[in-house]
Amino acid sequence: MTMIYLKETFVFSISICYIFVVANQDAQKSPETCTPGSLLGIPGVPGQPGVPGTAGVPGIPGTHGQKGDTGQQGPRGEPGMPGDKGSVGPTGPGGLPGKAGPSGPKGENCIMESAGINSNTTSQLQKSAFSVVLTGYDGKISINDPVRYNIILSNVGNDYDQLTGKFTCRIPGTYVFSFMAMKSATEDAETASLLLMLNGVFQLGAHCDRKNRLSTSTNIGILNLNTGDKVWIQPRHDYLYGDRFRYPSFSGFLLYPQ
């Protein structure tokens, strides 16, 4: 070869250049114009992967990013374990009254049984009550006899005797008695005073003083009576007044049997 005088380091480049000139005979340039590095060669076979490099130095922390959008709601989870029992809360307000319940069965007549009265007897035997008044009287009256009231308003059981003026207990038990005394407006010097008697023993009194003109006095008492006991009104003074308005009165009734 005519280019043997070139240095050994360029032999390979010149040979490649020569081959290129022969392959392209229509080219205008001569082999003498081909210089090292003026033309690219055919790409070589890819080399083997290199050895991984060493880890780099950690970078500085980045800044906090912006808050992202709210994600979609996830599926409902499984029920959790029951929690501990809580403390008792405060009492709530009272509710509205409920509807009335049905009527219960009829009870037994305890009053009749306690009084020793058979349920087959008449209802008249289960009751005792009376009320009497005095009218058309203005003057002296005996202090040794019961007051005999001339008008009977009621006498359930006929336990009050109008002839004697006394009430006789037929059903033992607790009784209520009331009575009233009255003084006339024309008798300034007189005093009207009455006593409630039980078997001849004083129990209660009602008194109209002579210092007052037309006046009334009332009293009421509760007595426990046995069968056969007698109750009446006895004058304490020998004067009593009663007009058409029926002020002086004497009443009593059975509160409950013994």
Backbone bond lengths (Angstrom), bond angles and torsions (degrees), N, CA, C in turn:
res aa  C-N    CA-C-N  psi(-1)  N-CA   C-N-CA  omega(-1)  CA-C   N-CA-C  phi
1 M - - - 1.478 - - 1.489 110.15 -
2 T 1.408 117.29 143.32 1.454 121.89 -176.90 1.490 112.03 -72.69
3 M 1.407 118.60 -15.83 1.460 121.31 -175.09 1.503 111.28 -99.55
4 I 1.331 116.96 28.60 1.452 119.85 -177.50 1.502 112.31 -70.44
5 Y 1.367 117.69 -18.65 1.463 121.01 -178.54 1.503 113.20 -73.21
6 L 1.358 118.48 -15.02 1.486 120.26 -179.99 1.502 109.94 -67.88
7 K 1.264 111.31 157.63 1.454 116.21 -179.57 1.533 111.32 -66.55
8 E 1.281 113.29 155.31 1.473 119.69 -176.19 1.515 111.98 -62.10
9 T 1.291 116.44 -26.36 1.467 118.98 -176.50 1.483 113.37 -71.68
10 F 1.360 118.00 -18.18 1.464 119.85 -178.70 1.524 112.72 -104.93
11 V 1.303 119.90 3.89 1.459 122.81 -175.21 1.514 110.72 -59.78
12 F 1.328 116.00 -44.12 1.466 119.88 -175.94 1.516 110.92 -67.21
13 S 1.305 118.15 -38.75 1.463 121.40 -179.36 1.502 110.87 -67.70
14 I 1.337 119.28 -39.81 1.460 122.89 -177.92 1.519 110.12 -69.35
15 S 1.313 116.15 -36.85 1.467 119.68 179.26 1.506 110.01 -64.18
16 I 1.309 118.74 -41.93 1.446 121.89 178.76 1.514 109.70 -64.05
17 C 1.307 116.80 -39.54 1.457 121.19 -179.22 1.518 110.51 -65.30
18 Y 1.286 118.27 -40.29 1.436 122.39 -179.46 1.516 110.81 -64.19
19 I 1.293 115.81 -45.04 1.454 119.83 179.40 1.518 109.67 -59.99
20 F 1.323 117.86 -38.67 1.465 121.53 -179.57 1.517 110.44 -65.15
21 V 1.375 117.79 -38.09 1.468 120.72 -178.38 1.516 110.10 -68.96
22 V 1.297 118.06 -40.41 1.460 120.78 179.99 1.503 110.48 -64.81
23 A 1.364 116.54 -40.39 1.469 119.66 -179.04 1.500 111.68 -68.41
24 N 1.307 120.23 -25.07 1.463 123.46 -179.09 1.541 108.60 -118.26
25 Q 1.359 117.68 74.15 1.457 122.50 -176.09 1.499 112.30 -66.52
26 D 1.339 118.88 -23.65 1.438 121.18 -178.70 1.511 112.19 -79.40
27 A 1.354 115.87 -6.35 1.472 118.48 -179.31 1.495 109.95 -68.40
28 Q 1.330 118.23 148.01 1.453 124.51 -176.12 1.510 112.67 -84.22
29 K 1.285 115.98 -20.63 1.451 117.82 -175.23 1.510 109.37 -85.87
30 S 1.365 115.70 148.37 1.448 122.77 178.33 1.493 109.61 -94.84
31 P 1.305 117.15 163.82 1.471 118.27 179.43 1.490 112.44 -60.63
32 E 1.336 116.26 -19.47 1.442 117.44 -177.01 1.508 111.32 -71.05
33 T 1.374 117.97 -22.60 1.469 119.74 -178.04 1.507 111.88 -85.09
34 C 1.292 122.12 -9.18 1.487 124.90 -178.85 1.501 108.87 -77.19
35 T 1.267 116.66 120.00 1.478 122.90 -178.71 1.519 109.04 -117.46
36 P 1.274 113.54 155.76 1.497 115.87 179.70 1.529 111.27 -59.08
37 G 1.376 115.63 135.14 1.476 121.98 176.26 1.490 114.71 84.88
38 S 1.395 118.14 -1.60 1.452 117.97 -178.26 1.509 112.96 -82.57
39 L 1.331 120.02 -18.66 1.452 123.47 179.45 1.521 109.42 -128.78
40 L 1.389 114.90 146.59 1.478 120.31 178.14 1.504 108.88 -84.58
41 G 1.318 116.62 140.38 1.448 120.38 178.34 1.512 111.83 -86.04
42 I 1.296 115.73 178.88 1.468 122.35 176.94 1.521 108.41 -70.16
43 P 1.392 120.06 134.06 1.500 122.36 -179.71 1.504 110.25 -57.07
44 G 1.299 115.67 135.75 1.454 121.29 179.29 1.516 111.97 -79.93
45 V 1.317 113.97 176.58 1.482 120.73 178.28 1.528 109.07 -70.95
46 P 1.359 118.89 134.65 1.499 120.44 -180.00 1.518 110.44 -55.88
47 G 1.287 114.45 136.77 1.461 120.20 178.44 1.523 112.23 -75.42
48 Q 1.348 116.45 171.43 1.467 122.45 176.78 1.531 110.34 -73.13
49 P 1.366 117.07 147.88 1.493 119.33 177.80 1.511 111.17 -55.62
50 G 1.278 114.45 139.64 1.453 119.69 179.34 1.533 112.04 -72.93
51 V 1.303 114.41 169.37 1.479 120.17 178.08 1.530 108.92 -73.54
52 P 1.362 117.72 133.44 1.490 119.07 178.90 1.517 111.56 -54.41
53 G 1.306 113.34 139.08 1.449 118.03 178.58 1.528 112.38 -76.37
54 T 1.302 115.82 168.79 1.489 120.53 178.41 1.523 109.58 -73.32
55 A 1.354 115.12 155.86 1.473 121.27 179.92 1.504 110.99 -62.31
56 G 1.311 115.27 138.87 1.441 119.88 179.17 1.529 112.77 -76.52
57 V 1.268 116.59 170.16 1.476 122.19 178.42 1.529 108.94 -71.62
58 P 1.357 118.73 133.89 1.484 120.06 179.17 1.522 111.33 -57.19
59 G 1.336 115.45 138.37 1.450 120.17 178.35 1.532 111.81 -77.87
60 I 1.299 116.37 168.23 1.471 120.92 179.83 1.542 109.13 -73.81
61 P 1.351 117.09 149.10 1.478 118.85 179.97 1.513 111.56 -59.22
62 G 1.326 114.84 141.43 1.451 119.79 177.54 1.533 111.82 -81.00
63 T 1.278 116.46 166.39 1.483 121.05 178.19 1.534 109.85 -77.00
64 H 1.383 115.04 158.20 1.463 120.32 178.59 1.526 109.76 -65.88
65 G 1.302 114.07 133.80 1.446 118.50 177.67 1.534 111.82 -79.44
66 Q 1.304 118.01 170.70 1.464 123.09 178.33 1.528 110.60 -71.07
67 K 1.346 114.39 150.91 1.458 120.32 179.39 1.526 109.99 -63.60
68 G 1.317 114.78 130.95 1.443 119.31 -178.97 1.528 112.40 -77.40
69 D 1.314 116.52 169.09 1.465 121.68 177.90 1.524 110.49 -68.72
70 T 1.341 114.81 151.79 1.469 120.26 178.15 1.518 109.70 -66.64
71 G 1.322 114.65 130.90 1.445 119.14 -179.06 1.514 111.99 -78.25
72 Q 1.291 117.77 171.07 1.451 122.83 178.16 1.526 110.51 -70.09
73 Q 1.349 115.22 149.92 1.458 120.30 -179.65 1.522 109.84 -65.57
74 G 1.319 114.38 132.37 1.443 119.61 -179.98 1.520 112.43 -77.25
75 P 1.292 118.04 172.13 1.481 121.43 179.40 1.527 110.81 -66.56
76 R 1.333 116.44 153.61 1.470 122.28 -179.23 1.523 109.99 -67.26
77 G 1.311 115.01 134.07 1.451 119.73 -178.84 1.512 112.45 -80.11
78 E 1.307 115.96 173.17 1.460 121.99 178.25 1.540 109.75 -71.04
79 P 1.363 117.58 148.16 1.479 119.48 177.27 1.518 111.75 -57.70
80 G 1.336 115.18 140.11 1.446 120.05 178.68 1.521 112.33 -79.68
81 M 1.315 115.80 175.72 1.458 121.74 177.63 1.527 109.81 -70.03
82 P 1.364 117.85 146.64 1.477 120.30 177.62 1.527 111.47 -58.56
83 G 1.340 115.91 138.09 1.454 120.41 178.93 1.522 111.90 -81.85
84 D 1.327 115.67 174.59 1.466 121.28 177.89 1.523 110.37 -67.40
85 K 1.326 116.00 152.25 1.464 121.84 179.23 1.528 109.86 -66.14
86 G 1.340 116.81 129.67 1.458 120.94 -179.85 1.520 112.10 -79.15
87 S 1.316 115.59 168.81 1.461 120.74 178.58 1.526 110.35 -73.72
88 V 1.327 115.43 158.38 1.463 121.13 -179.21 1.530 109.80 -68.20
89 G 1.312 117.04 130.36 1.462 121.01 -179.98 1.514 111.97 -80.37
90 P 1.317 116.94 172.24 1.479 120.30 179.62 1.526 111.45 -67.17
91 T 1.315 114.98 154.85 1.466 120.79 179.31 1.523 110.29 -66.30
92 G 1.301 116.11 132.16 1.454 120.60 -179.94 1.522 111.62 -79.90
93 P 1.308 116.71 170.41 1.477 120.01 179.34 1.516 111.06 -66.58
94 G 1.336 115.29 152.66 1.462 120.74 -179.54 1.519 111.45 -65.34
95 G 1.314 115.29 145.41 1.452 119.85 179.13 1.524 111.70 -81.63
96 L 1.306 114.98 176.54 1.456 120.98 179.11 1.526 109.64 -72.62
97 P 1.331 117.54 150.30 1.470 119.70 178.41 1.518 110.70 -58.88
98 G 1.315 115.38 139.95 1.452 120.45 178.52 1.520 112.03 -78.28
99 K 1.309 115.21 171.70 1.447 120.17 178.63 1.523 109.87 -72.08
100 A 1.310 114.95 150.25 1.463 119.74 178.94 1.521 110.04 -65.51
101 G 1.328 115.26 136.68 1.448 120.27 179.23 1.522 111.69 -78.12
102 P 1.305 115.66 172.54 1.472 118.88 179.42 1.521 110.89 -69.27
103 S 1.300 115.72 156.22 1.459 120.95 179.82 1.520 110.08 -67.65
104 G 1.321 114.94 140.90 1.452 120.18 178.87 1.519 111.69 -81.16
105 P 1.315 115.75 172.37 1.466 118.92 179.91 1.524 111.04 -68.85
106 K 1.298 116.09 154.15 1.452 121.62 -179.10 1.522 109.58 -67.08
107 G 1.352 115.76 131.71 1.450 120.30 -178.61 1.520 112.45 -82.97
108 E 1.323 113.96 173.53 1.452 119.67 178.80 1.515 110.97 -79.36
109 N 1.310 116.15 155.44 1.458 121.74 179.33 1.520 109.02 -83.74
110 C 1.361 115.89 89.24 1.460 120.35 -176.64 1.522 111.64 -69.11
111 I 1.341 117.63 -32.37 1.460 120.08 -179.36 1.521 110.36 -63.29
112 M 1.303 117.43 -41.31 1.458 120.56 179.60 1.517 111.17 -65.12
113 E 1.344 116.14 -42.98 1.450 118.86 -178.07 1.517 111.68 -67.58
114 S 1.357 117.14 -41.13 1.456 119.61 -179.93 1.520 111.96 -66.83
115 A 1.341 116.92 -26.19 1.456 120.50 178.33 1.517 112.13 -87.58
116 G 1.329 117.46 -0.58 1.449 120.70 179.82 1.504 113.66 73.02
117 I 1.341 116.32 25.94 1.464 120.55 -177.42 1.514 109.01 -103.34
118 N 1.308 115.87 129.25 1.453 121.35 178.59 1.518 109.83 -71.77
119 S 1.342 115.97 139.98 1.467 119.70 -178.12 1.515 112.57 -66.23
120 N 1.316 117.89 -14.46 1.457 120.59 179.58 1.524 112.53 -82.69
121 T 1.361 117.05 -11.19 1.459 119.25 179.50 1.511 109.66 -74.87
122 T 1.328 116.21 167.87 1.464 120.09 -178.25 1.516 110.52 -71.59
123 S 1.365 115.91 156.70 1.460 120.94 179.46 1.519 111.96 -66.58
124 Q 1.337 118.31 -17.89 1.461 121.40 -179.86 1.523 110.82 -63.89
125 L 1.338 118.18 -30.56 1.464 121.84 -177.42 1.529 112.32 -77.01
126 Q 1.306 118.08 -11.63 1.453 122.12 -176.99 1.522 112.33 -91.35
127 K 1.313 118.28 -5.66 1.458 120.95 -172.03 1.519 110.74 -128.85
128 S 1.320 114.79 154.19 1.464 120.75 175.49 1.518 107.84 -155.16
129 A 1.339 116.87 116.07 1.455 122.20 -179.83 1.526 109.24 -161.00
130 F 1.338 116.13 147.43 1.466 120.02 178.17 1.521 109.36 -153.61
131 S 1.348 116.03 160.47 1.455 122.90 174.29 1.526 107.75 -155.33
132 V 1.361 116.30 123.98 1.472 121.79 -178.09 1.524 109.13 -132.02
133 V 1.383 116.56 156.45 1.468 121.66 -178.75 1.525 109.03 -136.81
134 L 1.359 114.15 163.06 1.464 121.83 179.16 1.527 108.52 -117.52
135 T 1.342 117.25 127.86 1.464 121.57 178.86 1.528 109.44 -131.66
136 G 1.360 114.73 161.01 1.456 121.11 173.76 1.517 113.89 62.26
137 Y 1.329 116.61 37.37 1.470 119.13 -178.18 1.525 108.72 -133.73
138 D 1.321 116.64 129.82 1.461 121.81 178.13 1.536 107.24 -154.47
139 G 1.319 116.21 94.97 1.459 117.96 179.80 1.509 112.55 161.80
140 K 1.314 114.92 -157.65 1.443 121.51 -175.54 1.530 111.07 -72.72
141 I 1.345 114.28 149.48 1.453 121.04 179.41 1.523 108.37 -144.40
142 S 1.310 117.41 148.37 1.461 121.12 -177.04 1.520 110.93 -72.85
143 I 1.319 116.10 133.57 1.466 120.32 177.58 1.526 111.19 -87.29
144 N 1.316 117.88 -1.51 1.455 121.71 -177.79 1.526 113.25 -99.85
145 D 1.302 117.41 -7.19 1.458 121.35 -177.43 1.538 110.41 -124.07
146 P 1.341 116.74 154.56 1.467 119.87 174.82 1.528 110.45 -65.03
147 V 1.331 114.94 154.13 1.464 120.03 174.14 1.520 107.94 -72.47
148 R 1.340 116.33 127.90 1.457 121.14 178.39 1.534 108.38 -101.65
149 Y 1.296 115.57 103.51 1.469 121.33 -178.36 1.524 108.73 -75.93
150 N 1.321 116.10 134.23 1.463 120.42 -170.10 1.528 114.41 -91.21
151 I 1.342 119.30 -12.11 1.472 120.94 179.41 1.532 108.67 -123.90
152 I 1.323 115.28 128.14 1.474 121.14 177.15 1.530 108.66 -102.60
153 L 1.318 115.48 119.06 1.469 120.10 176.98 1.526 111.20 -83.77
154 S 1.326 116.64 -39.12 1.471 121.58 176.94 1.524 108.06 -156.78
155 N 1.339 115.57 150.61 1.463 120.22 179.07 1.522 108.30 -154.77
156 V 1.369 115.63 69.79 1.465 122.49 -176.94 1.528 108.60 -72.03
157 G 1.305 116.98 119.38 1.453 122.35 -178.08 1.522 112.99 92.95
158 N 1.345 116.59 -8.04 1.477 122.07 -179.78 1.529 112.00 54.93
159 D 1.338 116.55 40.06 1.464 120.39 179.81 1.526 112.16 -87.15
160 Y 1.334 117.84 -12.08 1.469 120.35 175.16 1.532 108.60 -98.52
161 D 1.355 115.24 131.22 1.470 121.80 -179.54 1.526 108.34 -103.54
162 Q 1.326 117.66 113.16 1.464 121.04 -177.73 1.530 111.91 -68.92
163 L 1.326 118.07 -27.84 1.464 120.12 -179.31 1.532 112.23 -70.64
164 T 1.314 117.46 -39.11 1.473 121.03 -179.54 1.531 111.88 -96.06
165 G 1.349 117.81 -20.04 1.463 121.46 -176.92 1.527 113.13 76.95
166 K 1.352 116.84 15.89 1.464 120.51 -176.38 1.532 111.46 -114.74
167 F 1.363 114.09 148.36 1.465 121.91 173.15 1.525 107.56 -100.63
168 T 1.338 116.39 130.91 1.463 121.43 179.18 1.527 109.34 -113.09
169 C 1.343 116.17 126.41 1.469 121.08 -177.60 1.521 110.30 -71.96
170 R 1.305 115.54 125.53 1.461 122.47 177.14 1.521 111.73 -105.13
171 I 1.365 117.01 -35.91 1.463 123.23 179.15 1.529 107.96 -112.86
172 P 1.313 120.05 113.33 1.470 120.56 179.79 1.527 110.51 -62.21
173 G 1.318 116.03 138.19 1.463 120.08 179.99 1.515 111.50 165.99
174 T 1.309 115.87 -159.34 1.464 123.38 -178.45 1.521 108.85 -104.27
175 Y 1.345 115.41 128.57 1.463 121.64 -175.92 1.526 110.52 -122.10
176 V 1.337 115.06 153.92 1.459 122.79 175.29 1.526 108.11 -113.79
177 F 1.380 116.37 130.21 1.468 122.09 179.47 1.526 109.10 -126.82
178 S 1.338 115.79 142.37 1.463 121.52 175.39 1.523 108.26 -139.76
179 F 1.363 116.27 151.28 1.466 120.46 179.04 1.520 109.13 -155.04
180 M 1.363 115.48 160.66 1.460 121.37 -176.94 1.534 109.77 -138.13
181 A 1.357 116.13 140.77 1.468 123.37 173.16 1.521 108.80 -112.73
182 M 1.353 116.37 150.96 1.464 120.26 -179.28 1.527 110.08 -140.73
183 K 1.351 114.42 143.44 1.466 121.82 179.97 1.537 108.86 -117.44
184 S 1.348 117.05 139.89 1.460 122.21 -177.61 1.521 111.26 -74.45
185 A 1.330 116.26 151.82 1.457 120.69 178.47 1.520 111.88 -75.05
186 T 1.335 117.58 -19.18 1.474 120.42 -177.23 1.522 112.89 -92.04
187 E 1.302 117.51 -10.07 1.456 120.67 -177.47 1.532 109.67 -109.16
188 D 1.324 116.23 81.34 1.459 120.43 -177.09 1.526 112.30 -67.59
189 A 1.310 117.09 -30.11 1.462 120.22 -173.59 1.522 112.54 -87.36
190 E 1.318 118.66 -6.74 1.456 121.05 -175.59 1.537 111.74 -94.09
191 T 1.320 115.67 157.70 1.464 123.48 176.54 1.522 108.74 -128.95
192 A 1.320 116.46 128.91 1.464 121.64 176.67 1.523 108.30 -102.23
193 S 1.322 116.13 123.07 1.460 121.07 -177.86 1.516 109.32 -145.80
194 L 1.374 117.04 129.06 1.459 122.76 -177.90 1.528 109.93 -124.89
195 L 1.352 115.77 153.69 1.458 122.68 -179.02 1.521 109.66 -127.45
196 L 1.341 116.39 139.64 1.466 121.90 173.21 1.530 107.35 -91.24
197 M 1.335 116.58 122.27 1.461 122.02 -175.00 1.529 110.41 -113.67
198 L 1.340 116.40 143.31 1.458 123.53 173.78 1.522 108.09 -125.99
199 N 1.314 116.31 110.04 1.469 122.42 -177.95 1.522 111.36 52.89
200 G 1.352 116.06 38.81 1.452 121.20 177.45 1.516 114.78 84.80
201 V 1.357 118.37 3.63 1.464 122.75 -179.31 1.528 108.95 -108.84
202 F 1.334 116.50 130.12 1.471 122.34 -179.05 1.526 110.49 -64.34
203 Q 1.353 115.81 135.61 1.459 122.21 179.18 1.535 112.34 -118.77
204 L 1.346 117.86 -53.96 1.460 122.67 -177.53 1.522 109.15 -140.32
205 G 1.384 116.34 161.67 1.455 121.31 178.22 1.510 112.53 -135.46
206 A 1.349 115.96 156.30 1.465 123.83 173.62 1.524 107.16 -135.86
207 H 1.363 116.83 128.57 1.471 120.18 -169.07 1.529 110.90 -133.62
208 C 1.363 116.42 132.43 1.464 123.16 173.37 1.524 107.59 -113.64
209 D 1.334 117.72 112.68 1.461 122.39 -174.16 1.528 111.11 -72.81
210 R 1.340 115.70 151.82 1.464 121.13 -179.88 1.528 112.77 -71.03
211 K 1.329 117.78 -17.02 1.461 120.32 -179.89 1.528 111.60 -71.33
212 N 1.297 115.97 -21.79 1.459 119.65 178.69 1.521 109.23 -102.52
213 R 1.293 116.80 144.55 1.465 120.45 -178.91 1.529 109.43 -80.25
214 L 1.306 119.92 -113.38 1.465 120.81 -178.79 1.539 108.98 -68.51
215 S 1.327 117.08 116.48 1.461 120.66 -176.04 1.525 109.99 -154.02
216 T 1.337 114.73 160.57 1.466 121.67 178.12 1.524 109.18 -133.12
217 S 1.329 115.65 159.87 1.459 122.13 176.52 1.529 108.33 -143.71
218 T 1.324 116.12 135.91 1.466 121.58 -175.25 1.520 110.20 -128.99
219 N 1.345 117.04 150.40 1.454 122.19 174.56 1.526 108.97 -147.50
220 I 1.322 115.63 158.18 1.465 121.39 -178.61 1.519 108.05 -143.72
221 G 1.337 117.25 143.15 1.458 121.14 -179.55 1.516 111.73 -147.47
222 I 1.349 115.78 160.13 1.465 123.17 178.93 1.521 107.72 -119.34
223 L 1.338 116.90 124.75 1.459 122.33 -175.57 1.521 110.36 -125.85
224 N 1.344 114.88 142.92 1.461 121.00 172.55 1.526 108.29 -93.59
225 L 1.326 116.41 121.45 1.465 120.95 -174.01 1.521 111.21 -118.27
226 N 1.318 113.61 148.30 1.461 121.55 172.14 1.522 108.29 -106.86
227 T 1.322 114.43 163.68 1.461 118.94 -179.94 1.537 110.56 -57.68
228 G 1.326 116.40 129.54 1.461 121.77 179.23 1.520 114.20 94.38
229 D 1.335 119.57 -12.02 1.474 120.64 177.01 1.527 109.44 -63.19
230 K 1.365 115.18 146.93 1.465 121.04 -178.17 1.522 109.75 -121.42
231 V 1.346 114.58 138.58 1.466 122.33 -179.49 1.525 107.98 -129.64
232 W 1.364 116.70 135.99 1.465 120.30 178.00 1.529 110.50 -154.49
233 I 1.352 116.00 175.62 1.457 123.16 178.79 1.534 108.22 -108.07
234 Q 1.332 115.36 127.56 1.478 121.61 -177.88 1.537 108.67 -117.01
235 P 1.359 119.34 130.20 1.470 120.27 175.23 1.536 111.03 -68.63
236 R 1.321 116.10 138.79 1.472 120.94 174.85 1.522 110.18 -93.57
237 H 1.329 115.93 -33.85 1.465 122.59 173.73 1.528 108.41 -116.22
238 D 1.342 115.55 159.12 1.465 119.57 -173.11 1.521 113.08 -89.03
239 Y 1.336 116.23 40.11 1.469 119.54 177.99 1.525 108.37 -143.04
240 L 1.318 116.01 142.40 1.461 122.17 176.78 1.518 108.91 -156.86
241 Y 1.353 115.69 147.20 1.462 120.84 -178.27 1.526 108.73 -128.62
242 G 1.325 115.91 138.91 1.456 121.55 175.17 1.514 110.05 -151.97
243 D 1.332 118.11 124.19 1.462 120.35 -178.55 1.527 109.92 -114.08
244 R 1.323 115.08 -165.59 1.457 120.47 -175.45 1.531 113.78 -69.77
245 F 1.338 117.63 -11.68 1.464 120.45 179.01 1.528 113.09 -87.08
246 R 1.346 116.69 -0.21 1.465 122.43 169.16 1.527 113.28 60.45
247 Y 1.300 116.54 47.90 1.465 119.53 178.38 1.528 112.38 -71.93
248 P 1.346 119.96 -53.38 1.470 118.64 179.54 1.533 110.00 -66.00
249 S 1.351 116.59 124.96 1.464 120.20 -176.48 1.526 109.69 -146.03
250 F 1.334 114.62 163.33 1.465 122.46 178.41 1.526 106.45 -145.79
251 S 1.353 116.97 122.36 1.466 121.56 -176.09 1.518 109.59 -137.11
252 G 1.329 115.69 154.43 1.467 121.46 176.31 1.507 110.85 -162.44
253 F 1.358 117.14 153.13 1.454 120.86 177.79 1.525 109.39 -157.03
254 L 1.335 114.95 156.80 1.461 122.75 178.31 1.532 109.47 -76.67
255 L 1.330 115.71 119.43 1.466 119.95 177.44 1.528 110.95 -77.88
256 Y 1.320 116.96 -51.68 1.452 122.73 171.16 1.510 110.17 -161.77
257 P 1.331 118.44 146.88 1.464 121.61 -176.86 1.530 111.49 -67.37
258 Q 1.298 114.47 163.94 1.468 120.56 179.43 1.513 110.59 -74.24
